[in-house]
């Protein structure tokens, strides 16, 4: 019997973060396809800062080995704001709404 490939990471205890992106219009919401090696928290934050997403509306983290999942949207929004503040740079436009929604204070564009 043929089976589908597993979505469980092969290297044991791994935390995975995925982004729900809003493409707008008729396309709407979709979980972004991500290479398994690019699902770490740091990689997702870097990709958000680099503009790899259109309009992220939710970020979830999970660990199948430990059996947990979280909505990481607020923590990641705060981290993006903190990094941009520390670097003296504007929050990228593609994540500005998300950071504003989850980050606790309005984004002020300089």
Secondary structure, 3 states (H helix, E strand, C coil): CCCCCCCCCCCCCCCEEEEEEECCCCCCEEECCCCHHHCCHHHHHHHHHCCCCCCEEEEEEEECCCCEEEECHHHHHHHHHHHHHHHCCCCCHHHHHHHHHHCCCCCCCC
